[in-house]
Amino acid sequence: KPGTIYVACMEATRPATPAIVRALRMVYAVDWDLEAKSLNAQLRAASKSGARLAVLLGEDEWKRGEVVLKDLRDGSQQTVDLEAMVDAIDRILDSAQEAHSE
C-alpha cells in the first residue's frame, strides 16, 4: 500500500532525512526518495504515489527546527516546529478522515 506520508528533502537536508523517515515510520506508512532527485521531482513523485501528505525538509526551515507539511489533496501547506510535527500530521489526517466519513 502506498505511504500516507512522503518525505521530500533538499540537498542540504538529505543527511537528516533517514532519521525523520525512521521516526515517522513508527506511526505512519512513509515513502521517500532514495535517488537524490530535485525537490520538484520529489513532489511529483509524492503526488503520483498516492500519499496524503508531504513533509518537506527545506534548508531554511530545517535551520529553524521546522518542517513544512503540504496537504497533497488541496495543496495547502503549513510550517510547524519539528517537535510538533506528529501532532500536526495527526490533525491533518484526522480532519481528512472526518471530511471523508461525512
C-alpha positions in Angstrom: 0.0 0.0 0.0 1.3 3.5 -0.7 2.6 5.6 2.1 0.4 8.0 3.8 3.3 10.4 4.0 6.1 11.3 1.6 9.2 12.9 2.9 10.9 15.3 0.5 14.2 16.9 1.1 16.7 19.3 -0.3 20.4 18.5 -0.8 21.4 20.2 2.5 18.7 18.4 4.5 19.3 14.9 2.9 21.6 13.7 5.7 18.8 14.2 8.2 16.1 12.5 6.1 16.6 8.9 7.1 16.2 9.7 10.8 13.0 11.6 10.1 11.7 8.7 8.0 12.5 6.2 10.7 10.8 8.3 13.4 7.7 8.8 11.2 7.5 5.1 10.3 6.9 4.3 14.0 3.5 5.8 13.4 2.7 6.1 9.7 3.3 4.5 6.3 6.1 6.6 4.8 7.8 6.8 1.4 10.8 8.9 0.4 13.2 9.5 -2.4 16.4 7.4 -2.4 17.7 8.8 -5.7 18.6 12.4 -4.7 16.1 13.9 -7.2 15.2 17.6 -7.2 12.6 18.8 -4.8 10.1 19.4 -7.6 10.7 15.8 -8.9 10.2 14.5 -5.3 6.9 16.4 -5.0 5.7 15.0 -8.4 6.6 11.5 -7.1 4.7 12.2 -3.9 1.6 13.1 -5.8 1.9 10.1 -8.0 2.5 7.8 -5.0 -1.0 8.4 -3.6 0.5 9.9 -0.4 -1.9 12.1 1.6 0.8 14.5 2.9 4.3 15.6 2.1 6.8 16.5 4.8 9.2 19.0 3.2 12.6 19.3 4.8 13.6 22.8 3.5 17.0 24.2 4.2 15.9 27.4 5.9 13.1 25.7 7.8 15.4 23.0 9.0 17.9 25.6 10.4 15.0 27.0 12.4 14.0 23.5 13.6 10.9 23.4 11.4 9.4 21.4 8.6 6.7 22.2 6.1 3.6 19.9 5.9 1.9 20.0 2.5 -1.5 18.6 2.0 -1.3 16.8 -1.3 -5.1 16.8 -1.8 -5.7 20.6 -1.7 -2.1 22.0 -1.9 -2.3 23.9 1.4 0.8 23.9 3.5 1.9 24.9 7.0 5.2 25.3 8.7 5.5 23.5 12.1 8.2 23.0 14.7 9.9 19.6 14.5 8.6 18.8 18.0 5.0 19.5 16.9 5.2 17.6 13.6 3.4 14.4 14.6 0.6 16.3 16.4 0.2 18.5 13.3 0.2 15.4 11.0 -2.4 13.7 13.1 -4.6 16.8 13.0 -4.4 17.0 9.2 -5.1 13.2 8.8 -7.9 13.3 11.4 -9.6 16.2 9.6 -9.3 14.4 6.3 -10.8 11.3 7.9 -13.8 13.3 9.3 -14.4 15.0 5.9 -14.2 11.7 4.2 -16.7 10.0 6.5 -19.4 12.7 6.3 
